[in-house]
């Protein structure tokens, strides 16, 4: 019997791990998310804690945050925000994956957020319905993982930043496919 009450930091596996040690966390909690800044970022500031379709909720959060942030920044600043978000995501997703004991847990949605920001940087001028279409296409490509997305999702796994790259990269390919659909649509 533990000397600590249930749910305390001393009985939560995510709070008692030693450096480099991993435990499988099937469903992260708010406590886990708030235990480290990397977890807070990787779990999309809480949007990844959704019990239903966290990737879709994270993408919706990415859309909302893009609209709000765009009120204060010039469109040209988005390139730097996206690059910075990607680099931060390498670290945050690698660290969170290691702590969770799962390479690319569904609750880690920072990759969807940053990749959808990239899509929106190009399709924002199309208005709400264009953005909504981009949202649907992006989610389709992210969930279905057509080649080579599935290949990268399987092969770019590993410890450290390489693992973070694997988490982030497959969503960038889904963003590329979404932008390709829009480019083809505009060419007709």
NORRA-V28120 format. One line per field, one symbol per residue. ss: DSSP state (H for helix, E for strand, C for the rest). phi: phi as a letter, one per 40 degrees, with the letter a starting at -180 (. if undefined). psi: psi as a letter, one per 20 degrees, with the letter a starting at -180 (. if undefined). Layout:
# NORRA-V28120
ss=???
phi=???
psi=???
This chain:
# NORRA-V28120
ss=CCCCCCCCCCCCHHHHCCCCCCCCCCCCCHHHHHCCHHHHHHCHHHHHHCCCCHHHHHHHHHHHHHHHHHCCCCHHHHHHHHHHHHHHHHHHHHHHHHHHCCCCCCCCCHHHHHHHHHHHHHHHHHHHHHHHHHHHHHHHHHHHCCCCHHHHHHHCCCCHHHHHHHHHHHHHHHHHHHHHHHHHHHHC
phi=.ccbcdgcdcbcdccbccdgcbbcbcbcbcccdccadccccdcffhcccdcbfccccccccccccccccccbbcdcccdccccccccccdccccccccccgbdbcdccbdccccccdcdcdcbdccgdccccccdccccdccccfcdcdcccccccbicgcdcccccccccccccdccccdccccccc
psi=pqiqqpirhiiohhijqrpiqqqpohoqrhgggiiqhhggghjlkihiipipmhhgghghgggghggghihiqqhhihghgggghgghhggghggggghijpgmqhiojhgggghhggghhhigiiaghghggggggghghhghmqqjghghhghlqrrbhghhghghghhhhhgggghgghggghi.
